[in-house]
Amino acid sequence: LPVNEWTHIAWSYNGADSLKLYVNGDLVNSTNIHNGSLTLRPNGLVQIVLGAGDNGSTGYFSGQIDEVRTWSEARSIEDLNTYLYRSVPTNAKNLIVYYKMNEGIAGGNNTGLVTIKDAVKGREGTIYNFQLQGDKSNWVLSTAPVLN
């Protein structure tokens, strides 16, 4: 991925065997996965860990993340490109989780602010390993290009 440049990353899983990775709206990789590679939680959702492995690894993503969305269907390249540079309406069809990540004050003192709220159903996610104040705050101003 380019350094110091906003990049849109998306993956689409069809629920059976096909996983596709898109970068800035272009398909860059696809693979078939074996049944059972993704484990559903009791609520029917897949636990997603962003920025680190879920196996206790020490290698963490060193960058900024803005807007995390989960849909209940495999997204086509056309679907992904519809909202590539746009926020998604919270009532969009098949949108099940949408973390806008706008809770804190960019570069400010966010001590104790370690939860993000899902804009669809109000579920909370927890953020870990963030400096909570100063230039390396857990909240930053988005640099993503925005289209109307």
KELOMAR-538228 format. One line per field, with one value per atom (N, C-alpha, C, O, CB): z, x, y; atom name; residue in one letter. Coordinates in pm, whole numbers. Atoms other than C-alpha are relative to their C-alpha. Glycine has a CB too. Example, Ala and Ser with C-alpha at 12.3 -4.5 7.8 and 13.67 -1.06 7.14 Angstrom:
up <- (0 780 0 66 125 -6 714 73 90 -142)
east <- (89 1230 90 194 -99 -82 1367 -77 -26 41)
north <- (-119 -450 120 118 3 -119 -106 109 220 46)
at <- (N CA C O CB N CA C O CB)
aa <- (A A A A A S S S S S)
% end
This chain:
up <- (0 0 0 56 121 1 -63 141 222 -96 -130 236 -4 -104 37 -15 357 -107 -151 -3 100 108 39 75 -142 -32 173 -98 -219 -4 82 48 48 168 4 -33 37 -16 -124 -90 4 122 31 127 101 -22 95 -35 -126 -83 38 93 -3 71 95 19 -15 11 -55 -136 -21 100 -32 19 147 44 -59 95 65 -135 -99 249 -25 54 4 31 85 -22 54 -124 33 -73 -64 -78 -89 76 -251 84 136 -126 -71 -86 -99 -164 125 95 -293 74 166 -110 -59 -201 -105 -217 56 87 -353 64 185 -28 -44 -326 -93 -214 1 75 -435 -114 -223 -56 96 -618 -105 -192 -68 97 -814 67 177 -66 -50 -761 -12 -121 -77 2 -661 34 6 96 -33 -534 29 76 120 -37 -495 30 -23 -113 -37 -343 40 79 115 -53 -260 138 157 -95 -135 108 31 -26 103 -33 262 97 182 58 -92 439 143 178 -28 -140 805 29 144 43 -24 757 80 152 -131 -77 901 105 72 -91 -109 1239 42 75 119 -42 1322 152 217 -64 -143 1673 27 -67 49 -31 1858 -59 -85 148 58 1720 -153 -216 43 144 1364 -74 -197 -52 63 1299 11 101 63 -5 1225 84 63 -143 -76 1480 -91 -153 129 87 1295 86 173 -99 -67 1424 -107 -202 78 99 1232 58 173 -44 -42 1254 74 109 85 -68 1420 -23 -56 154 6 1409 124 229 -15 -116 1641 82 170 -45 -70 1765 98 134 -100 -95 1999 -64 4 105 68 1736 48 101 -153 -44 1811 -115 -91 70 113 1460 -20 -52 -128 11 1447 -119 -160 128 109 1164 52 156 -58 -39 1184 -100 -199 7 92 1020 58 178 -135 -43 1038 -70 -187 -29 56 984 19 127 69 -5 903 -67 -179 -67 48 853 -27 -121 -124 16 893 -21 61 126 37 724 -22 -76 -127 24 720 -60 -11 131 71 485 14 36 -150 -12 498 -134 -145 60 133 132 -59 -19 -93 71 -92 -84 -157 -89 74 -240 -135 -144 80 133 -612 -12 72 -113 22 -749 -23 18 -120 20 -856 134 157 -92 -134 -497 75 135 79 -72 -353 -54 23 -10 60 -597 22 15 -147 -28 -521 120 119 24 -123 -175 24 138 119 -14 -241 69 157 -136 -57 -152 67 74 -109 -61 26 129 147 -97 -116 361 -47 -149 113 35 354 84 203 23 -83 461 98 60 -90 -100 784 -26 35 138 35 635 -135 -193 -3 127 324 8 110 -38 4 221 31 -28 -138 -39 382 76 97 -121 -86 585 142 196 -10 -134 923 108 225 2 -96 1093 -71 -184 58 59 1031 110 181 -80 -95 1250 -74 -155 69 66 1136 62 -3 7 -72 1395 11 -16 -69 -16 1460 145 170 -88 -138 1838 70 151 76 -76 1956 -61 -163 16 47 1913 -66 -1 118 74 1645 67 84 -145 -62 1812 143 203 -82 -134 2143 108 82 6 -113 2484 -2 29 135 8 2437 103 83 -141 -105 2755 41 73 122 -40 2835 -111 -91 109 110 2497 -85 -182 -87 67 2381 -63 -94 99 67 2233 -123 -127 95 120 1891 -12 25 -128 7 1821 -144 -237 55 129 1533 -34 44 3 42 1341 -44 -58 -112 45 1230 118 123 -84 -112 1556 136 239 -7 -126 1821 79 194 84 -68 1908 20 -58 -80 -27 2060 -33 -9 145 22 1949 91 135 -149 -88 2155 -80 -162 117 65 2034 102 220 -59 -87 2177 -56 -175 15 37 2173 -75 -168 -85 58 2079 105 223 -51 -86 2226 0 -107 -50 -9 2348 9 45 117 0 2326 -87 -112 142 79 2116 -147 -198 54 146 1756 -41 -155 -52 31 1774 64 106 50 -61 1907 -71 -187 0 63 1843 -98 -176 105 92 1654 -84 -31 77 92 1348 -97 -115 -76 105 1082 -124 -158 -33 119 775 -114 -135 -41 119 469 -127 -236 5 115 244 -92 -45 46 92 -71 13 31 -148 -16 -50 -125 -170 127 114 -345 47 139 -115 -34 -322 -80 -64 -21)
east <- (83 0 87 197 -94 -79 121 11 -81 -62 -25 268 -52 -37 151 51 104 -101 -105 114 103 -181 -126 -119 48 127 -548 -24 -10 -117 25 -633 -126 -142 121 122 -970 26 66 -120 -19 -949 -132 -200 111 125 -1244 22 99 -117 2 -1293 -144 -228 84 134 -1598 6 87 -60 7 -1685 -141 -237 41 133 -1973 -68 -177 9 62 -2042 25 -17 -146 -26 -1924 148 211 -77 -138 -1581 84 205 0 -74 -1484 25 -68 -77 -41 -1290 74 169 88 -61 -1198 50 -15 -101 -60 -972 5 51 142 2 -1018 82 76 -145 -73 -788 -38 -19 155 46 -925 -95 -88 119 101 -1208 43 -36 -49 -50 -991 22 78 130 -26 -986 149 205 -83 -143 -628 35 146 70 -28 -660 -132 -227 96 115 -911 51 153 -108 -39 -894 -123 -226 103 103 -1109 44 159 -26 -31 -1124 -81 -188 -27 66 -1221 -113 -105 98 113 -1552 50 130 -103 -39 -1510 117 159 34 -112 -1227 -41 40 61 53 -1447 -96 -188 -71 82 -1603 -100 -62 87 103 -1933 -11 4 -135 24 -1994 -145 -222 31 139 -2318 -104 -217 -17 96 -2484 -5 -74 33 0 -2415 99 108 -135 -98 -2142 139 167 -4 -140 -1777 73 54 62 -80 -1541 108 181 61 -98 -1326 102 66 -68 -109 -988 73 126 96 -66 -844 129 133 -93 -126 -485 94 205 -28 -86 -348 -57 -174 12 48 -370 -81 -59 117 81 -623 64 0 -140 -67 -367 106 199 65 -95 -180 128 229 32 -122 68 39 -44 -20 -48 280 14 47 132 -8 279 -132 -233 40 122 26 6 115 -26 12 -95 39 -10 -145 -43 75 -57 7 157 68 -171 -132 -157 -20 130 -517 -109 -96 -14 114 -849 -123 -147 -19 123 -1173 -110 -92 18 119 -1514 22 92 -50 -1 -1551 -145 -232 65 137 -1857 -7 86 -46 23 -1997 -140 -236 15 126 -2271 -35 54 10 44 -2477 0 -55 -138 -8 -2409 137 204 -112 -125 -2106 -19 -117 43 10 -2041 71 182 63 -61 -1976 90 85 -108 -86 -1720 -85 -45 94 90 -2011 -53 -61 -118 46 -2148 107 80 -42 -110 -1809 27 50 126 -31 -1752 -111 -84 25 109 -2095 32 4 -131 -31 -1971 151 194 -66 -145 -1596 46 131 67 -39 -1564 -118 -123 59 121 -1896 -32 2 -118 57 -2052 -122 -182 -38 111 -2319 -122 -108 37 119 -2679 -15 3 -128 8 -2734 -114 -118 -16 108 -3049 23 -71 -132 -31 -2871 -31 -7 149 39 -2995 120 227 -59 -97 -2797 122 217 46 -107 -2569 -30 -137 11 28 -2535 88 49 17 -87 -2242 67 114 107 -61 -2110 63 -6 -104 -75 -1841 56 148 113 -48 -1791 130 207 -106 -123 -1515 19 127 121 -2 -1600 -20 -56 -106 34 -1632 89 39 4 -95 -1322 29 -28 127 -46 -1157 136 230 9 -124 -887 117 116 -14 -119 -549 -19 74 50 29 -718 21 75 -140 -8 -732 -122 -232 11 108 -941 18 -27 -6 -25 -832 -131 -228 68 118 -1081 -99 -194 -68 93 -1254 48 121 -13 -49 -1199 -112 -91 77 107 -1535 -44 -38 -119 59 -1683 -141 -168 85 141 -2055 -39 -8 -89 53 -2216 -120 -214 -42 106 -2438 -127 -231 50 118 -2677 -85 -205 42 77 -2778 52 3 2 -48 -2582 92 124 -115 -94 -2354 133 169 21 -128 -2022 115 109 8 -126 -1676 105 89 44 -106 -1361 128 164 23 -128 -1036 111 95 7 -113 -701 128 140 14 -136 -341 9 88 61 -5 -408 53 20 -139 -35 -238 -122 -175 131 129 -535 7 -91 -74 -11 -402 118 210 16 -109 -181 -6 -109 130 -6 -70 -25 -64 134 23 -95 -130 -142 119 128 -451 -68 -39 -90 78 -689 -102 -161 -70 95 -907 75 151 -119 -66 -787 -102 -209 116 84 -942 17 128 35 -8 -1026 66 40 -141 -60 -814 -54 -2 152 60 -1034 -65 -132 -103 71 -1152 -150 -193 48 145 -1526 -67 -39 -51 81 -1763 -142 -188 5 141 -2115 -91 -213 -37)
north <- (-119 0 124 122 0 -122 354 59 45 103 -63 540 143 213 -5 -137 864 38 153 98 -26 832 -75 -193 -42 63 761 -115 -98 102 118 412 -69 -93 -98 73 238 -149 -194 47 146 -132 -66 -30 -46 73 -368 -146 -178 60 139 -739 -47 4 -87 52 -934 -152 -217 44 145 -1285 -45 12 -39 43 -1474 -97 -145 -62 88 -1690 -147 -231 24 141 -2010 -26 -100 -41 35 -2009 110 93 -116 -101 -1687 125 187 37 -121 -1404 88 43 -34 -93 -1096 123 172 40 -119 -804 111 91 -31 -116 -458 112 132 46 -119 -155 114 107 -25 -117 183 -38 19 76 38 11 -100 -135 119 97 -233 -135 -141 50 134 -609 -29 -24 -106 26 -694 -145 -190 91 139 -1051 -71 -10 -11 82 -1331 -140 -184 -2 136 -1675 -78 -22 2 87 -1970 -45 -83 -123 45 -2054 -124 -146 111 125 -2382 23 112 -100 -8 -2428 -6 -93 -113 -1 -2342 92 102 -137 -90 -2092 123 180 43 -111 -1817 -56 -129 104 50 -1889 106 218 -43 -93 -1726 0 -103 -35 -13 -1595 -39 -56 146 38 -1687 94 51 -6 -94 -1370 -8 71 141 19 -1490 87 79 26 -87 -1233 -59 -138 139 37 -1291 105 224 -12 -96 -1133 53 -24 -64 -63 -886 73 153 97 -70 -771 78 19 -99 -85 -476 54 98 115 -60 -365 -93 -53 115 98 -680 -138 -154 31 137 -1054 -32 30 -99 35 -1214 -112 -169 -43 109 -1465 53 -19 -96 -57 -1230 48 67 -101 -44 -1117 139 213 0 -131 -812 98 214 -15 -91 -665 71 8 -75 -77 -385 93 135 80 -95 -164 137 181 1 -134 175 99 134 11 -91 408 43 26 -65 -50 556 -78 -114 150 72 379 87 140 -141 -78 559 -78 -127 139 68 400 -148 -186 67 145 26 -43 -14 -73 40 -126 -150 -210 75 142 -478 -15 43 -84 24 -597 -148 -231 41 139 -918 -72 -182 -5 61 -992 29 124 53 -27 -1019 125 137 -122 -125 -677 -15 -68 118 1 -647 122 212 -1 -116 -406 125 234 -24 -113 -183 50 171 -39 -38 -189 76 181 -125 -65 -100 139 233 -85 -129 183 103 223 -16 -94 336 87 207 -76 -74 438 11 28 -67 -5 444 128 122 -13 -129 814 69 192 91 -55 860 -73 -190 -8 67 792 -78 -46 103 87 525 39 64 -150 -23 593 -117 -233 15 106 399 -97 -204 60 91 246 -69 -123 75 65 113 -150 -214 22 141 -231 -90 -75 -35 102 -517 52 -23 -72 -53 -285 -45 -13 157 51 -455 62 62 -148 -66 -275 117 104 -100 -118 76 85 159 83 -81 229 121 106 -83 -121 589 50 120 109 -35 638 151 203 -62 -145 1003 42 157 63 -27 984 102 180 -126 -82 1170 135 173 -73 -130 1507 -22 -68 105 23 1494 71 193 47 -54 1541 49 102 111 -50 1621 -105 -212 50 92 1457 -90 -46 76 99 1144 -111 -223 -60 97 969 -67 0 66 76 695 -27 -102 71 19 708 -118 -99 129 121 349 -82 -199 -86 71 255 77 200 -24 -58 316 -54 -168 -33 38 306 -32 42 113 42 120 90 100 -151 -92 366 -72 -8 88 74 89 -46 -18 -122 56 -82 44 -4 -149 -52 104 -91 -62 34 89 -187 72 160 -133 -64 -89 -93 -213 44 70 -193 61 175 8 -48 -157 18 -67 -98 -25 -4 -22 10 145 33 -113 60 85 -153 -38 6 133 146 -107 -133 368 97 87 45 -112 671 90 121 76 -66 869 153 217 -52 -145 1224 43 -34 53 -56 1448 -35 -79 -45 20 1414 -144 -170 43 141 1035 -47 -162 -87 30 1048 -115 -144 123 106 761 58 -17 -84 -62 1010 103 184 67 -92 1201 55 -3 -71 -52 1420 -89 -128 148 84 1215 76 195 -48 -59 1280 -65 -44 -14 67 1068 103 195 -106 -91 1246 -24 -138 -21 13 1313 54 165 76 -42 1329 23 -45 -107 -24 1469 -87 -81 145)
at <- (N CA C O CB N CA C O CB N CA C O CB N CA C O CB N CA C O CB N CA C O CB N CA C O CB N CA C O CB N CA C O CB N CA C O CB N CA C O CB N CA C O CB N CA C O CB N CA C O CB N CA C O CB N CA C O CB N CA C O CB N CA C O CB N CA C O CB N CA C O CB N CA C O CB N CA C O CB N CA C O CB N CA C O CB N CA C O CB N CA C O CB N CA C O CB N CA C O CB N CA C O CB N CA C O CB N CA C O CB N CA C O CB N CA C O CB N CA C O CB N CA C O CB N CA C O CB N CA C O CB N CA C O CB N CA C O CB N CA C O CB N CA C O CB N CA C O CB N CA C O CB N CA C O CB N CA C O CB N CA C O CB N CA C O CB N CA C O CB N CA C O CB N CA C O CB N CA C O CB N CA C O CB N CA C O CB N CA C O CB N CA C O CB N CA C O CB N CA C O CB N CA C O CB N CA C O CB N CA C O CB N CA C O CB N CA C O CB N CA C O CB N CA C O CB N CA C O CB N CA C O CB N CA C O CB N CA C O CB N CA C O CB N CA C O CB N CA C O CB N CA C O CB N CA C O CB N CA C O CB N CA C O CB N CA C O CB N CA C O CB N CA C O CB N CA C O CB N CA C O CB N CA C O CB N CA C O CB N CA C O CB N CA C O CB N CA C O CB N CA C O CB N CA C O CB N CA C O CB N CA C O CB N CA C O CB N CA C O CB N CA C O CB N CA C O CB N CA C O CB N CA C O CB N CA C O CB N CA C O CB N CA C O CB N CA C O CB N CA C O CB N CA C O CB N CA C O CB N CA C O CB N CA C O CB N CA C O CB N CA C O CB N CA C O CB N CA C O CB N CA C O CB N CA C O CB N CA C O CB N CA C O CB N CA C O CB N CA C O CB N CA C O CB N CA C O CB N CA C O CB N CA C O CB N CA C O CB N CA C O CB N CA C O CB N CA C O CB N CA C O CB N CA C O CB N CA C O CB N CA C O CB N CA C O CB N CA C O CB N CA C O CB N CA C O CB N CA C O CB N CA C O CB N CA C O CB N CA C O CB N CA C O CB N CA C O CB N CA C O CB N CA C O CB N CA C O CB N CA C O CB N CA C O CB N CA C O CB N CA C O CB N CA C O CB N CA C O CB N CA C O CB N CA C O CB N CA C O CB)
aa <- (L L L L L P P P P P V V V V V N N N N N E E E E E W W W W W T T T T T H H H H H I I I I I A A A A A W W W W W S S S S S Y Y Y Y Y N N N N N G G G G G A A A A A D D D D D S S S S S L L L L L K K K K K L L L L L Y Y Y Y Y V V V V V N N N N N G G G G G D D D D D L L L L L V V V V V N N N N N S S S S S T T T T T N N N N N I I I I I H H H H H N N N N N G G G G G S S S S S L L L L L T T T T T L L L L L R R R R R P P P P P N N N N N G G G G G L L L L L V V V V V Q Q Q Q Q I I I I I V V V V V L L L L L G G G G G A A A A A G G G G G D D D D D N N N N N G G G G G S S S S S T T T T T G G G G G Y Y Y Y Y F F F F F S S S S S G G G G G Q Q Q Q Q I I I I I D D D D D E E E E E V V V V V R R R R R T T T T T W W W W W S S S S S E E E E E A A A A A R R R R R S S S S S I I I I I E E E E E D D D D D L L L L L N N N N N T T T T T Y Y Y Y Y L L L L L Y Y Y Y Y R R R R R S S S S S V V V V V P P P P P T T T T T N N N N N A A A A A K K K K K N N N N N L L L L L I I I I I V V V V V Y Y Y Y Y Y Y Y Y Y K K K K K M M M M M N N N N N E E E E E G G G G G I I I I I A A A A A G G G G G G G G G G N N N N N N N N N N T T T T T G G G G G L L L L L V V V V V T T T T T I I I I I K K K K K D D D D D A A A A A V V V V V K K K K K G G G G G R R R R R E E E E E G G G G G T T T T T I I I I I Y Y Y Y Y N N N N N F F F F F Q Q Q Q Q L L L L L Q Q Q Q Q G G G G G D D D D D K K K K K S S S S S N N N N N W W W W W V V V V V L L L L L S S S S S T T T T T A A A A A P P P P P V V V V V L L L L L N N N N N)
% end
